Amino acid sequence: MPWTNVVIRWVVVILLQILLFNNLQLYGLCQPQIYVLCLLMMPITLPRWADMLVGFALGFLMDILGNSIGVHTAACTLLMFVRQPLISSLVQDAERLTGEISWSSISPDAYIKYVIILICIHQTAVSFLSAWSFHHIWMTLLQIIISSALCIGIVLGYSVIRSKER
C-alpha cells in the first residue's frame, strides 16, 4: 500500500476521532477510541521499538488534541507492547505476514480475536486512567463494555468493507 494512502487514512481517522467520537456522549458511558484502527493495521515488519515509538507518538498526539494528560499515550504504548506477542500467538505462520494486519491477511477468526483483545486492553487502560479511581468501578466497567463494543463494531465493519473493496 502506498504511504500516501496510509497517511490519508491516519488523518481521516484522527479527524473523525477528534471531531466526532470525542464529542459522542451517551450519559458519559460511551466514547469509542476508533483511532486505534491506525495502530491495529500497522505493518508487522516494523521492529518492536518502532511499533512502540509509533504507539507513543499517536497517543501523545491524541492527548494533545483531546486535552488529556498522558492517558492515550500510556494506553497506546501498552497496546503496541502487547500487539506483536498477540499476533504470534494467534497466527501460526506469522513470518509470512509482510504487510499490514487486516481481515484478508490472516484468518477472520484470528483477526476478530486480535481486534477484540487489543481494543479491550486499550479501552480498559483509557477508562481506568481517565477515572483514576476505583470509587465508581461499576460505572467504569460499564463504560469499558459499551465503548469497546461500539469500537469493535466500527473497526470490524470498516475491515470487512475494506476487504470487499479489494
N, C-alpha and C positions, 0 to 999 in steps of 0.2 A: 504494500500500500504506500503510495507516495506520501511524503511527510506533510505536504500541504493539506491533504485530506485529514490527516491526524490533527494538525494544528487547528483547522476549521472545526472539526468535531469537538476538540477540547474547548475552544472559545464558545461554541454554541451551548455545550453542556454547562459550562461555568456561568454563562449569562442566564440560562434557564434556572440554575440553582439560585443565583443571587436575586434575580428579578421576580421569579415566580415561586419557587419552592421554599425559599426563606420567608416568604410572606404568607404562605399557606398555614393557616391555623385552624385546627379543629378542637376547640376547647383546650388548647395547649397540649394536645395529645399526639399531634401528627406533624412531623417535619422531616420528610424523607430527604436523605442526603444522596441525590442522584449523581452528584459529581464523582462518586466512587466508580462510576462506569469507566471513567478515564483510566483509573488505576487497574480495574479488573481486566481491561483489554490491552494492557501493556505487553510488549513482546517478551517472550520468555528468554530470549537470547541475551538480554542485558545482564551484566554481572549484578550480584546481590547488592553491592554498595551503591550502584546506580539506581536500582529499584528503591532502596531506602532514601536516597537523595531526592528522587522524583516525588516520592510519597511525602517527604518532609516539605518540599517546595510547594506542592499543591495544597497541602494542609495549611502551610503558612499563608499562602495566597488567600485561601478561604477564610482564615482567621482575620486577615486584614480587611477583606471585602465584607465579611459578615460581622465585624466588630466583636469577635470573641477572643478570649485570651488563651491561646495555646491548645484549645480543645481539639480543633481539627488537625492541628499539627501532630499532636500525640496520637490521635485515632488513625490518621493516615500512615504514620510511621509504623504503628502496630500492625495495620493491615498489610503493609508491604513486608514486614518482618515474617508474617505468617504465610504469605502468599506462595512462595516457592516450595516450602516443605509440603504445603497442602496440595499443590499441583503434583508433586512427586508421589504423594500418597493416593491421589485419585486417578492418575494416568499411568498405566504400566509402562508404556513406551514414550515417556516424556522427552527422551532425547530426540525423537523425530520431530518434535514441535520446533518450528523455526520462526514462525510469525507470532501474531497476537493470539491470545486465547479467545475463542469465540464458539458460538453454537456449532459451527461447521468444522472447527479444527479438532475438537475432541467429541466424545460421545455425548448425546444430550443428557443422559443421566449424570455423567461426571460434571458437565457444565452447570446443571441445575444445583448439584451439591456444592460446587465451587462458589456459585453466586450466593446461595443461601448462607453458607458458613461465613464467607467474608463480609457480607452485608450485615449479618447479625453481630459479628465481632465488632465491626466499625460502629454500628448504631448503638450497641451497648456501651462502648467506650465514650462516644459522644454524649449519650444521655447521662451516664453517671458522672462524667467530668463536668457537664453543664449543671447538674443538680448539686454536685459537690457535697452530698449528704445522703444518708440512708434514712432520713426522717420520713420522707414520703416514698418509701421504696415501692409500694404497690402502684402508685401513680407513675413512677419512673418505669417500672416493668411493663405497665400497660402502654406507655409511650413507646418503649422499645418494640413491643409486639406490633403495634399499629404502624409505626413508621417503617419498621423492617418489612412488614408485609406489603405496604404500598411501594416501597423502593424496589423490592424483589419483583413485584408485578411489572413495574415500569421497565426495569433492566431486562427482564426476560422477554417482555413484549417487544422491546427495541431489538433485542438479539434475534428473535425469531423473524421479525420483519426484515431486518438487515440480511439474514441468511437467505431469505426468499428472493431478495433483490439480486443476489449473485448468480 
